[in-house]
């Protein structure tokens, strides 16, 4: 007969006793006797049966035993793990998991309480492998409700893994948690506290916070430790419960048990980080005022304590507790001189007595350095902390070196001189194979740059830039340019640095660096401009070779360099082809060769032509080249026809922008040839940024030192205003730049209004007699304005004014009047019989963000003004909307034309407006164009 050995350990408690007592009477007992023999020999006195053991109980035991025989014993967890690990492919593993999950589902459906614990344990392992196991959530709740500790342990573990606050099922365990928190068994209470800290939602935390606070005062150290950890987790989810746990923290730091100490320090740290008021409470409250001395005492005992096998880790006594105490001391000492004074000695002891041979010691030293740098520590202590980080940089472990660089980057502004002592070690980290270390070393190197070491640091950084990975080149190039702009000792060195960056970074140079280099060259003196354009020519012509380019392949890898070189050749081509002279090298660091052979004009034209037709050159670089070639037509008079031929070929280019430029530039060689020289003259020096004062050795054109213009920071909108409508002095209302105004000879006025319109749209007579036209040049940081480029959306790319007088137009500063309505009025223009005033429209109030204004144009002359057009522009901070004029003809002798416009001023700041008015006299004659800038506009 088949025999079966029952496993009694998995039966319910109430059945274990009865089944054990009556096991010998069952037909499948280990004795192997038959059912009839055991029945006849059954004697309650012999077997110790309970008198209440009746036939119903016997039948229940028999039925359970038969059910166990009928259902096979489930696979044990260790066997499942062995099968999964033995799978050779992913499909085999999935087959094992799916088969076991199907069996577990069937047992869950049949409500089998015998093997529930084992099945849930296997399901949790399957969940940890990444397979879905949500169908076991309710089974976990059933195990939690079981009175057996082994069931509760698996049930709470499953709740922590399978449940979270996003699911409503987790609310069902609130009552079980509350019951278990009141248990007399410390391990059951510990399970409940761990689960509450892991899965507690805001509602659950508020419901059970009182129970947790009660256990913080428990006499059992194990329960206090679990309660403090649970309170920390609850505070992270519900910071409002902080006041409930605050009184109980007073006794946690007086514990001798390290487990309670570390959880208590963690709880106090969490409170201080979440609430500044709590941090102040721990500093000033009499009950907590001794917290810093207590922490210092505990830390000192840990350092001076002997070997303790219970807490020793690699020769360090309880490093986890030391780290937690150092973090709390850092919070308490931040901004508190008295607390910092109490910490200085113990921090110095930790820094000097901790061994660095093990990673445990390095961790404590790292936290010590952070604490030293954040509190009000002594200067000697800060130097000690920086030296510790310097030793970390020499460690062979990459993680420690990364941590050191990251910490030095955070603390470099606290004690820069101490960090500077390790500059050579930091620069050596730029050669590390680890990309993260190189990135942190690069950031720290730029933070160390100052006026005293800028030359040496930039030389090292440019060397790094030459061999850096592409991901570093753009950031490194921009940072080097910023450092050079801030600390450049000489203008020649500054220019050379920009050139070396352009050569080293190649196509990874940003557009901002290109614009900054162009601006720097334009603001330099004539000698520096000649020196720079020669260096750029050599760099563009394959390094130090004097042979021109045969194709565009060398320049295709350094197109930002090509853009700057093309701009410089277009502006200063005449300086490039002059007889070369020996240039004085300002420093041995600068790439200044001695004599440079003469550059021929035809070579310059050929290089630009090659770049224009090279398929490897970008459209932007070709835009630079086309403009540079057009400008060279006024520098190289002998090659004007050659330039016209190249430019005209772009009139049929496939690219729309290059085609437009080719067509418009071609007009300068034919219809508007008389305007080509004044329009393509050299750009005036642009203003330098105020963050970088001009070097002392700047020599202006004509070899006379003069102060370069610097933009006034008190007028942030002035330059933006000039960008909108064209140049002029920022501090006056004039419409022309007297320093660059030039006269042209008579007979060159045909069609000038079309080309000189600042805003576009003026219609003038081409057969008008000649007038003197002063050329207006805009002082603008924008790259397009520096180059005089043409955008595809605006074909009127030349700016200027039309006036009947040879002298530049000067507008009387506007004055404030009052109309009959009493509204404030601004006299914006009063010239040649045209008076324009601007006033608040009826119903509009001062001080609002949106105001309506009325422009009134009055004709004080004896003849009407035809085709009158009024235009205005405001800075970008404002929004302007103009309605239609009341007419285009102003009658003589006081006739008026009005126009309404609305200005949106969200910042309610002072308004600056540039206006322009044009008209044609009734008796014929040239169009008259008047401009003015309104500075004393009323606040709207």
C-alpha positions in Angstrom: 0.0 0.0 0.0 1.3 3.5 -0.9 2.6 5.4 2.1 2.6 9.2 2.7 4.5 11.1 5.4 2.5 14.2 6.2 4.2 17.6 6.7 2.6 18.8 9.9 4.5 22.1 10.1 2.3 23.9 7.6 -1.1 22.9 9.1 -3.0 25.4 11.1 -2.3 25.6 14.8 -5.6 24.2 15.9 -5.1 21.1 13.7 -1.5 20.4 14.4 -2.2 19.1 17.9 -5.2 17.0 16.9 -3.6 15.7 13.8 -0.4 14.8 15.7 -2.3 13.0 18.4 -4.4 11.0 15.9 -1.9 10.5 13.2 -1.1 6.9 14.2 -4.8 6.0 13.6 -4.8 7.1 10.0 -4.5 4.5 7.2 -1.5 6.4 5.7 0.6 6.7 8.8 4.2 6.0 8.8 3.7 2.7 10.5 2.2 1.2 7.4 -0.7 -0.6 9.3 -4.1 -0.9 7.8 -7.1 1.2 8.6 -9.0 -1.7 10.3 -6.1 -2.5 12.5 -5.7 1.1 13.7 -9.4 1.5 14.2 -9.7 -1.6 16.4 -6.7 -0.6 18.4 -7.8 2.9 19.0 -8.0 3.7 22.7 -8.3 7.3 24.0 -6.4 6.5 27.1 -3.5 5.0 25.2 -3.2 7.8 22.7 -4.0 10.7 24.9 -7.0 11.9 22.9 -8.9 14.9 24.1 -12.5 13.9 25.2 -13.9 16.5 22.8 -12.2 14.8 19.9 -15.4 13.5 18.3 -16.2 12.0 14.9 -16.7 15.3 13.3 -13.2 16.4 14.1 -11.9 13.1 12.8 -13.8 13.5 9.6 -12.3 17.0 9.1 -8.8 15.8 9.7 -9.4 12.9 7.2 -10.8 15.2 4.6 -7.9 17.7 4.9 -5.4 14.8 4.7 -7.2 13.4 1.6 -7.1 16.9 0.0 -3.4 17.1 0.6 -2.9 13.8 -1.0 -5.1 14.7 -3.9 -3.3 18.1 -4.5 0.5 17.7 -5.1 2.9 19.5 -2.7 3.8 23.0 -4.2 7.3 23.6 -5.3 9.6 25.1 -2.7 11.1 28.5 -3.2 14.6 27.2 -3.4 13.5 24.7 -6.1 11.9 27.5 -8.1 15.1 29.6 -7.9 17.1 26.7 -9.0 14.9 26.1 -12.1 14.9 29.8 -13.1 18.7 30.0 -12.8 19.0 26.8 -14.8 17.1 28.3 -17.8 19.5 28.8 -20.7 17.3 31.3 -22.6 14.8 34.0 -21.9 12.0 31.9 -23.3 12.8 29.0 -21.0 12.8 31.3 -18.0 9.4 32.8 -19.1 8.0 29.3 -19.5 9.0 28.3 -15.9 7.6 31.6 -14.5 4.3 31.3 -16.4 3.8 27.7 -15.3 4.4 28.6 -11.7 2.2 31.7 -11.8 -0.6 29.6 -13.3 -0.3 27.1 -10.4 -0.2 30.0 -7.8 -3.3 31.5 -9.3 -5.2 28.2 -9.1 -4.3 27.8 -5.4 -5.4 31.4 -4.7 -8.8 30.7 -6.4 -9.3 27.6 -4.3 -8.5 29.5 -1.1 -5.9 27.0 0.0 -4.6 28.4 3.5 -2.1 25.6 3.9 0.4 26.7 1.2 -0.5 30.3 1.0 2.7 31.5 2.7 4.9 29.5 0.4 3.1 30.6 -2.7 3.2 34.3 -1.8 7.0 34.0 -1.1 7.5 32.5 -4.6 5.3 35.2 -6.1 7.4 37.9 -4.5 10.6 36.4 -6.0 8.9 36.4 -9.4 7.9 40.1 -8.8 11.5 40.9 -8.1 12.5 39.4 -11.4 10.2 41.9 -13.1 7.2 39.8 -13.9 3.7 40.9 -13.0 2.5 39.8 -9.6 -0.4 42.2 -8.8 -2.8 39.3 -8.4 -1.2 38.4 -5.0 -2.1 41.7 -3.2 -5.1 40.4 -1.4 -3.3 37.2 -0.4 -0.7 39.4 1.3 -3.6 41.0 3.3 -4.8 37.6 4.3 -1.3 36.7 5.5 -1.1 39.9 7.5 -4.3 39.1 9.3 -3.0 35.7 10.3 -1.9 35.2 13.9 1.2 33.3 13.0 4.4 35.4 12.9 5.8 33.6 9.8 2.7 34.4 7.9 2.8 38.1 9.0 6.4 38.4 8.0 5.7 37.2 4.4 2.5 39.2 4.3 4.1 42.5 5.3 7.0 41.9 3.0 4.5 41.4 0.1 2.7 44.6 1.1 5.9 46.6 0.9 6.7 45.2 -2.5 3.3 45.0 -4.2 1.4 47.9 -2.6 1.9 51.7 -2.7 -0.2 54.7 -2.0 -1.4 55.0 -5.6 -3.5 51.8 -5.1 -6.7 51.8 -2.9 -5.9 48.2 -1.7 -3.2 49.6 0.7 -5.9 51.3 2.7 -7.2 47.9 3.8 -4.2 47.2 5.9 -4.6 50.3 8.1 -6.7 48.4 10.7 -4.2 45.5 10.7 -1.3 47.9 11.2 -3.1 49.6 14.1 -3.8 46.2 15.8 -0.2 45.0 15.3 1.2 48.3 16.6 -0.5 47.4 19.9 0.9 43.9 20.0 3.0 42.8 23.0 5.6 41.1 20.7 8.3 43.5 19.7 9.0 41.8 16.4 5.3 42.1 15.3 5.4 45.8 16.2 8.7 46.1 14.3 7.1 44.6 11.2 4.1 47.0 11.4 6.4 50.0 11.8 8.6 49.0 8.8 5.5 48.5 6.6 4.0 51.8 7.7 7.1 53.7 6.9 7.3 52.0 3.5 3.8 52.3 2.2 2.1 54.9 4.3 0.1 57.6 2.5 -0.7 61.0 3.9 -4.1 59.8 5.3 -2.5 56.6 6.8 0.3 58.7 8.3 -2.1 61.1 10.0 -4.2 58.2 11.3 -1.3 56.3 12.8 1.1 59.1 13.8 -0.1 58.9 17.4 0.8 55.3 17.6 4.3 55.9 16.2 4.9 58.8 18.6 3.9 56.5 21.5 6.4 53.9 20.5 9.1 56.6 20.4 8.8 56.6 24.2 8.8 52.8 24.5 11.3 51.3 26.9 12.3 48.8 24.3 15.3 50.0 22.3 14.4 47.8 19.3 10.9 49.4 19.1 12.3 52.9 19.6 14.7 52.4 16.7 11.9 51.2 14.4 9.6 54.0 15.5 12.2 56.7 14.8 12.8 55.4 11.4 9.1 55.2 10.7 8.6 58.8 11.9 11.3 59.9 9.5 9.5 58.3 6.5 6.2 59.8 7.6 7.6 63.3 7.8 8.9 63.1 4.3 5.3 62.5 3.1 3.4 64.6 5.7 5.7 67.5 7.0 2.7 68.9 8.9 3.1 66.1 11.5 6.5 67.5 12.6 5.1 69.0 15.8 3.8 65.6 17.0 7.3 64.0 17.0 9.3 67.0 18.1 8.9 66.5 21.9 10.0 62.9 21.7 13.3 63.7 20.0 14.8 65.2 23.2 15.5 61.8 24.7 16.8 60.1 21.6 20.3 61.7 21.7 20.9 60.4 25.3 20.6 56.8 24.2 23.6 54.4 24.4 22.2 52.1 21.8 23.8 53.0 18.4 20.7 51.9 16.5 18.5 54.3 18.4 21.1 57.0 18.1 21.5 56.8 14.3 17.7 56.8 13.8 17.3 59.6 16.2 19.9 61.8 14.5 18.3 61.0 11.1 14.9 62.1 12.4 16.3 65.4 13.8 18.1 66.0 10.5 14.9 65.4 8.5 13.1 67.9 10.8 15.8 70.6 10.4 15.9 70.2 6.6 12.2 70.5 6.2 11.5 73.4 8.6 13.8 76.4 9.3 11.7 77.1 12.4 12.5 73.7 13.7 16.2 74.3 13.1 16.0 77.6 15.0 14.1 75.7 17.8 16.9 73.2 18.2 19.4 76.1 18.4 17.6 78.3 20.9 15.2 76.2 22.8 16.5 75.5 26.4 15.4 71.9 26.2 17.4 71.3 23.0 20.2 73.9 23.5 22.6 71.2 24.5 22.2 69.3 21.2 25.5 70.5 19.7 27.5 69.6 22.8 25.8 66.2 22.9 26.6 65.5 19.3 30.2 66.6 19.8 30.5 64.3 22.9 29.1 61.3 20.9 31.4 61.9 18.0 34.4 62.3 20.3 33.6 59.0 22.0 33.4 57.3 18.7 36.8 58.6 17.6 38.5 57.8 20.9 36.8 54.5 21.6 38.7 51.3 21.3 37.9 48.3 19.2 34.3 47.3 19.4 33.4 44.2 17.3 29.7 45.1 17.4 30.3 48.5 15.6 33.7 48.3 13.9 33.8 48.5 10.1 37.3 48.3 8.6 38.9 49.6 11.7 36.5 52.6 12.1 34.0 52.7 14.9 30.4 52.9 13.6 31.1 55.0 10.5 27.4 55.3 9.7 26.7 57.1 12.9 29.6 59.4 12.4 28.4 60.4 9.0 24.9 61.1 10.3 26.3 63.2 13.2 28.5 65.2 10.8 25.6 66.0 8.5 23.5 67.2 11.5 26.4 69.3 12.8 26.7 70.9 9.3 23.0 72.0 9.5 23.3 73.3 13.0 26.5 75.2 12.4 25.5 76.9 9.2 25.3 80.6 9.9 25.8 80.1 13.7 29.1 81.4 15.0 28.6 80.0 18.5 27.7 76.5 17.3 30.6 76.6 14.7 33.0 77.4 17.5 32.0 74.4 19.4 32.5 72.1 16.4 35.9 73.3 15.3 37.9 71.2 17.6 36.1 68.0 17.0 36.1 68.5 13.2 39.9 69.0 13.4 40.2 65.7 15.4 38.1 63.8 12.9 40.1 65.2 10.0 43.5 64.2 11.5 42.6 60.9 13.3 40.7 59.2 10.5 42.6 56.7 8.4 42.3 57.0 4.6 43.5 53.6 3.7 40.0 52.3 3.6 37.0 53.7 1.8 35.2 54.0 5.1 37.7 56.6 6.3 37.4 58.5 3.0 33.6 58.7 3.5 34.0 60.2 7.0 36.6 62.7 5.7 34.4 63.7 2.9 31.5 64.6 5.2 34.0 66.4 7.5 35.2 68.6 4.7 31.6 69.4 3.7 30.9 70.4 7.3 34.1 72.5 7.5 33.2 74.4 4.4 29.6 75.1 5.3 30.0 76.3 8.9 31.9 79.4 10.1 35.1 77.5 10.5 38.6 79.0 11.0 40.8 79.6 8.0 43.3 77.0 9.1 40.6 74.4 9.3 39.4 75.3 5.8 42.9 74.9 4.5 43.0 71.4 6.2 39.8 70.5 4.4 41.0 71.6 1.0 44.2 69.6 1.6 42.2 66.5 2.3 40.4 67.0 -1.0 43.8 67.5 -2.6 44.9 64.0 -1.3 41.7 62.6 -2.7 42.8 63.8 -6.2 45.9 61.6 -5.9 43.9 58.5 -5.1 43.8 55.7 -7.6 40.0 55.2 -7.2 38.2 57.2 -9.8 35.1 57.6 -7.7 37.2 59.3 -5.0 38.8 61.6 -7.5 35.4 62.5 -8.9 34.0 63.3 -5.5 37.1 65.5 -4.7 36.7 67.5 -7.9 32.9 67.9 -7.3 33.5 69.1 -3.8 36.3 71.5 -4.8 34.0 73.0 -7.4 31.4 73.7 -4.7 34.0 75.1 -2.2 36.3 77.0 -4.6 34.6 80.3 -3.8 34.9 79.8 0.0 38.7 79.7 0.0 40.1 80.2 -3.5 43.7 80.6 -2.5 43.8 77.2 -0.8 42.3 75.5 -3.9 44.9 77.3 -6.1 47.6 75.3 -4.4 46.3 72.2 -6.1 45.9 73.7 -9.6 48.6 71.5 -11.2 46.8 68.4 -9.9 43.5 69.6 -11.2 44.9 70.3 -14.6 46.4 66.8 -14.7 42.9 65.5 -14.2 42.1 66.9 -17.7 44.1 64.1 -19.1 42.2 61.4 -17.2 40.6 58.6 -19.3 37.3 58.9 -17.4 34.9 61.4 -19.1 33.2 62.4 -15.9 36.5 63.3 -14.2 37.5 65.4 -17.2 34.2 67.2 -17.2 34.5 68.1 -13.5 38.1 69.0 -13.9 37.3 71.4 -16.8 34.6 73.1 -14.8 36.9 73.5 -11.8 39.8 74.8 -14.0 37.6 77.6 -15.3 36.6 78.5 -11.8 40.3 78.9 -10.9 41.0 81.4 -13.6 41.9 84.9 -12.4 43.9 87.9 -13.5 47.2 86.5 -12.1 47.1 83.1 -13.8 45.0 83.7 -16.9 47.9 83.3 -19.3 49.0 80.0 -17.9 45.5 78.6 -17.4 44.3 79.6 -20.9 47.4 78.0 -22.4 46.6 74.7 -20.7 42.9 74.9 -21.5 43.6 75.5 -25.2 45.9 72.5 -25.2 43.1 70.5 -23.7 40.7 71.9 -26.3 42.9 70.7 -29.2 42.6 67.1 -28.2 39.2 67.1 -26.4 36.3 65.0 -27.3 33.6 66.7 -29.5 31.2 66.9 -26.5 33.7 69.2 -24.7 34.7 71.5 -27.5 31.7 73.9 -27.6 31.5 74.4 -23.8 35.3 74.7 -23.5 35.6 77.2 -26.4 32.9 79.5 -25.0 34.3 79.3 -21.5 37.9 80.2 -22.7 36.5 83.2 -24.6 34.6 84.4 -21.5 37.7 84.0 -19.3 39.9 85.8 -21.8 37.3 88.6 -22.1 37.2 89.0 -18.3 41.0 88.8 -17.5 42.8 89.6 -20.7 46.1 91.5 -19.9 46.7 92.8 -23.4 44.7 93.3 -26.6 47.1 91.3 -28.7 47.0 88.4 -26.3 43.2 88.6 -26.3 43.0 88.5 -30.1 45.5 85.6 -30.2 43.5 83.6 -27.7 40.3 84.0 -29.9 42.3 82.8 -32.9 43.7 79.8 -31.1 40.2 78.8 -29.9 38.8 79.1 -33.4 41.5 76.9 -34.8 41.3 74.3 -32.0 37.5 73.9 -31.7 36.8 73.8 -35.4 33.1 73.6 -36.2 32.1 73.2 -32.6 32.5 77.0 -32.0 29.2 78.6 -31.2 27.8 81.6 -33.0 28.3 83.7 -29.9 32.1 83.2 -30.0 32.1 84.2 -33.7 30.2 87.4 -33.0 32.4 88.2 -29.9 35.6 87.7 -32.0 34.2 90.0 -34.7 33.3 92.6 -32.1 36.8 92.4 -30.6 38.5 92.9 -33.9 36.4 95.8 -34.8 37.1 97.5 -31.5 40.9 97.1 -31.8 43.4 99.5 -33.1 44.7 99.6 -36.7 47.9 97.8 -35.9 46.1 95.0 -34.1 43.5 94.8 -36.9 46.3 94.4 -39.5 48.0 91.8 -37.3 44.8 89.8 -36.8 43.7 89.8 -40.4 47.1 88.4 -41.4 46.9 85.7 -38.8 43.4 84.8 -40.0 44.6 84.7 -43.6 47.4 82.3 -42.6 44.9 80.1 -40.6 42.5 80.1 -43.5 45.3 79.3 -46.0 46.2 75.9 -44.5 48.1 76.9 -41.4 51.5 78.6 -42.1 51.4 77.9 -45.8 51.2 80.9 -48.1 49.5 78.9 -50.9 45.9 79.8 -51.5 43.2 77.2 -51.1 42.5 74.9 -54.0 39.2 73.6 -52.6 37.1 74.2 -49.6 38.0 71.0 -47.7 40.4 72.6 -45.1 37.9 75.4 -44.3 35.0 73.0 -44.1 36.3 71.6 -40.8 36.7 75.2 -39.3 33.9 77.1 -40.7 33.6 79.5 -37.7 37.2 80.4 -38.3 36.4 80.9 -42.0 33.5 83.2 -41.1 35.7 85.4 -38.9 38.5 85.4 -41.5 36.1 86.4 -44.3 34.6 89.2 -42.2 38.1 90.5 -41.4 39.2 90.3 -45.0 36.1 92.1 -46.2 36.6 94.9 -43.7 40.4 95.2 -43.6 41.4 93.8 -47.0 43.4 96.9 -47.7 45.5 96.2 -44.5 46.0 92.6 -45.6 47.6 93.4 -49.0 49.9 96.1 -47.7 53.6 95.6 -47.6 54.1 93.4 -44.4 56.2 94.7 -41.6 57.7 93.1 -38.5 54.9 93.0 -35.8 56.1 93.3 -32.2 55.1 90.2 -30.3 53.6 91.2 -27.0 54.2 87.8 -25.4 56.0 84.7 -26.2 52.7 82.9 -25.8 51.2 84.6 -28.8 51.4 83.0 -32.2 53.1 86.0 -33.8 55.5 85.1 -36.7 58.1 87.5 -37.8 57.8 88.6 -41.3 54.9 87.6 -43.4 55.2 87.6 -47.2 53.1 90.0 -49.2 49.6 88.8 -49.9 48.3 89.5 -53.4 44.9 90.8 -54.2 44.1 88.1 -56.7 44.9 85.4 -54.1 42.4 86.9 -51.7 39.7 87.0 -54.5 40.5 83.5 -55.5 40.3 82.1 -51.9 36.8 83.7 -51.5 35.7 82.4 -54.9 36.8 78.8 -53.9 34.8 79.0 -50.7 31.7 80.4 -52.4 31.5 77.5 -54.9 32.7 74.7 -52.5 29.8 72.3 -51.8 31.4 71.6 -48.4 30.9 75.1 -47.1 27.7 76.0 -45.3 25.2 78.6 -46.4 26.1 80.9 -43.5 29.8 80.9 -44.4 28.9 81.6 -48.0 26.9 84.6 -46.8 30.0 85.9 -45.1 32.0 85.3 -48.2 29.6 87.0 -50.5 29.5 90.1 -48.4 33.2 90.1 -47.9 33.7 89.9 -51.7 31.3 92.7 -52.3 33.2 94.9 -49.8 36.5 94.1 -51.4 35.3 95.7 -54.6 35.9 99.0 -52.9 39.3 97.9 -51.5 40.7 96.2 -54.6 39.9 98.7 -57.4 41.7 96.7 -60.0 39.4 93.6 -59.5 36.0 95.3 -59.5 35.0 93.6 -62.7 36.1 90.2 -61.4 34.1 90.7 -58.2 31.0 91.8 -60.1 31.2 88.7 -62.2 31.3 86.4 -59.2 28.6 88.2 -57.3 26.3 88.3 -60.4 26.5 84.6 -60.8 24.7 84.2 -57.5 21.6 85.9 -58.9 20.4 82.5 -60.0 21.6 80.5 -57.0 19.3 77.7 -55.8 19.4 79.1 -52.2 16.9 81.9 -51.9 19.0 83.9 -49.4 22.1 83.7 -51.5 20.1 84.5 -54.6 18.6 87.6 -53.0 22.0 88.8 -51.9 23.5 88.2 -55.3 20.7 90.2 -57.0 20.8 93.1 -54.5 24.6 93.3 -54.4 24.7 93.3 -58.2 22.6 96.4 -58.2 25.5 98.2 -56.4 27.7 97.6 -59.5 25.1 98.9 -62.0 22.1 101.0 -61.0 23.5 102.2 -57.6 27.2 102.2 -58.4 27.4 105.7 -57.0 26.4 104.4 -53.6 28.7 101.5 -53.4 31.7 103.2 -51.9 29.9 105.0 -49.0 27.7 102.0 -48.3 30.6 99.5 -48.2 33.0 101.5 -46.2 34.6 100.1 -43.0 32.3 99.6 -40.1 32.9 101.8 -37.0 34.2 100.2 -33.8 31.4 98.4 -32.0 31.0 99.0 -28.2 32.7 96.5 -25.9 30.8 94.7 -23.2 30.9 96.4 -19.9 32.0 93.2 -18.1 35.4 93.4 -19.8 37.2 96.8 -19.7 39.4 97.4 -22.7 43.1 96.5 -22.2 45.5 99.3 -21.5 47.5 98.8 -24.7 44.6 99.4 -27.1 45.8 101.7 -29.9 43.1 103.4 -31.9 43.3 104.1 -35.6 46.0 106.7 -36.3 48.1 105.2 -33.4 46.6 107.5 -30.8 45.3 106.0 -27.6 41.7 106.8 -26.9 39.0 105.4 -24.7 36.7 102.9 -26.4 33.0 103.5 -26.1 31.3 101.4 -23.4 27.6 101.0 -23.2 25.9 102.5 -20.2 24.2 99.9 -18.1 21.7 102.4 -16.8 19.9 102.5 -20.1 19.3 98.9 -21.0 16.9 99.7 -23.8 18.9 102.3 -25.7 20.8 99.9 -27.9 17.7 97.9 -28.6 16.0 101.1 -29.7 18.9 101.9 -32.0 18.7 98.4 -33.5 15.1 99.0 -34.5 15.6 102.3 -36.4 19.3 102.7 -37.0 22.2 104.4 -35.4 22.6 107.7 -33.7 24.0 108.9 -30.4 22.5 107.0 -27.5 22.5 110.1 -25.3 21.0 112.6 -27.7 18.0 113.0 -30.0 20.0 113.4 -33.2 19.4 111.1 -36.1 23.0 110.8 -37.5 26.3 109.7 -36.3 28.6 112.8 -36.7 31.7 110.7 -36.5 30.9 108.7 -39.6 28.8 111.2 -41.6 30.2 111.7 -45.1 29.1 113.8 -48.0 28.7 112.5 -51.5 29.2 114.5 -54.7 26.2 116.0 -56.5 24.5 113.9 -59.1 24.1 110.8 -57.1 20.6 111.1 -55.6 18.6 109.0 -58.0 16.5 106.5 -56.1 18.2 107.2 -52.8 15.0 107.3 -50.8 14.3 103.6 -51.6 17.8 102.5 -50.4 18.1 104.8 -47.4 14.6 104.1 -46.0 15.1 102.9 -42.4 11.7 101.4 -42.1 10.8 100.7 -45.7 7.9 101.8 -47.9 8.7 105.4 -48.9 7.9 106.2 -52.5 10.1 109.0 -54.0 10.9 110.4 -57.3 13.9 109.0 -59.0 14.5 112.1 -61.1 14.8 114.4 -58.0 17.8 116.7 -57.9 20.8 115.8 -56.0 21.1 116.1 -52.2 23.8 115.5 -49.7 23.3 112.3 -47.9 25.2 111.6 -44.7 25.7 107.9 -44.2 24.2 106.5 -41.0 25.8 103.5 -39.3 24.2 101.6 -36.5 26.1 100.8 -33.3 24.6 97.4 -32.7 25.9 94.2 -31.2 23.9 92.1 -33.6 26.0 90.2 -36.0 23.9 91.1 -39.0 24.3 94.8 -38.3 28.1 94.4 -37.8 28.3 92.8 -41.2 25.7 94.8 -42.9 24.0 91.6 -43.8 20.7 91.4 -45.7 17.9 89.2 -44.4 15.4 87.5 -46.7 12.5 89.4 -45.2 13.9 92.9 -45.7 15.4 94.0 -49.0 15.9 97.6 -47.9 19.2 97.0 -46.2 20.8 100.4 -46.3 20.1 103.1 -43.8 20.5 106.9 -43.9 18.7 110.2 -44.0 17.7 112.6 -46.7 18.1 116.3 -45.9 18.3 119.5 -47.9 21.2 120.7 -45.8 24.8 119.5 -45.9 25.1 119.4 -42.2 23.6 116.6 -40.2 20.1 117.0 -39.0 19.8 118.1 -35.3 16.5 117.9 -33.6 15.7 120.2 -30.7 15.1 118.2 -27.5 11.4 117.6 -27.0 9.5 119.7 -24.6 6.3 118.9 -22.7 3.2 121.0 -23.6 -0.5 121.0 -22.7 -3.4 120.9 -25.1 -6.6 122.5 -24.3 -7.9 119.3 -22.9 -5.1 119.4 -20.3 -3.5 116.2 -21.4 0.3 116.0 -21.3 1.9 116.5 -24.8 5.4 115.9 -26.1 6.8 118.0 -28.9 8.7 115.3 -30.8 9.7 117.2 -34.0 9.8 120.8 -35.2 11.7 121.2 -38.4 11.3 122.9 -41.8 7.7 123.9 -41.0 6.6 120.4 -39.8 5.7 120.1 -36.2 4.8 116.8 -34.7 3.4 116.4 -31.2 2.3 113.3 -29.3 -0.3 113.5 -26.5 -2.5 111.1 -24.6 -5.7 110.3 -26.3 -9.0 111.3 -24.7 -10.0 108.7 -22.1 -6.5 107.3 -21.6 -4.8 107.7 -18.2 -1.2 107.8 -17.2 0.2 105.0 -15.2 -1.7 102.1 -16.9 0.0 99.3 -18.7 -1.8 100.1 -21.9 -2.3 103.7 -23.1 -3.7 105.3 -26.3 -1.8 108.2 -27.8 -2.5 110.7 -30.6 0.1 112.0 -33.0 -0.7 115.4 -34.4 1.3 116.6 -37.4 1.0 120.4 -38.2 2.1 122.1 -41.4 3.3 125.6 -40.5 4.6 126.3 -44.0 2.8 128.1 -46.9 2.7 125.0 -49.2 1.0 121.7 -48.6 2.9 118.6 -47.7 2.1 115.6 -50.0 2.5 111.9 -49.4 3.0 112.4 -45.6 3.9 109.3 -43.8 4.6 108.9 -40.0 6.4 105.9 -38.6 7.6 104.9 -35.1 9.4 102.2 -33.3 9.8 101.4 -29.6 12.2 99.0 -27.7 11.4 95.3 -27.4 10.0 95.7 -23.9 7.0 97.6 -25.4 4.3 96.7 -27.9 3.2 99.3 -30.5 0.0 99.1 -32.5 -0.7 102.0 -35.0 -4.0 102.8 -36.6 -4.5 104.5 -40.0 -3.7 108.2 -40.5 -6.4 110.7 -41.0 -4.9 111.7 -44.3 -1.7 111.8 -46.4 -1.7 115.5 -47.3 -1.3 118.2 -44.7 -2.8 121.6 -45.8 -0.7 124.7 -45.4 -0.8 127.3 -42.7 -1.8 125.2 -39.7 -3.3 122.1 -41.4 -3.1 118.9 -39.4 -3.1 115.2 -39.8 -3.7 112.9 -36.8 -3.0 109.3 -36.1 -3.9 107.1 -33.1 -1.6 104.4 -31.7 -1.6 102.2 -28.7 1.5 101.3 -26.6 1.5 98.3 -24.2 3.9 98.9 -21.3 3.7 95.9 -19.0 6.7 97.0 -16.9 5.4 100.6 -16.6 8.8 102.0 -17.4 9.9 105.2 -19.2 9.2 105.0 -22.9 11.7 105.8 -25.6 10.5 106.2 -29.1 12.2 106.7 -32.4 10.0 108.5 -35.0 10.4 109.2 -38.7 8.3 111.4 -40.9 8.6 111.8 -44.7 6.7 114.0 -47.2 7.1 115.5 -50.7 6.7 119.3 -51.1 3.8 120.4 -53.2 6.0 122.3 -55.7 8.0 119.2 -56.5 11.5 118.5 -55.4 13.2 115.8 -53.4 11.5 113.9 -50.7 12.1 115.2 -47.2 12.9 112.7 -44.4 13.0 113.8 -40.8 13.9 111.6 -37.8 14.0 112.2 -34.0 14.2 110.2 -30.8 11.8 111.0 -28.0 13.6 110.6 -24.7 11.4 112.6 -22.3 8.2 110.7 -23.1 5.7 110.6 -20.2 5.5 107.3 -18.3 2.5 105.4 -19.5 
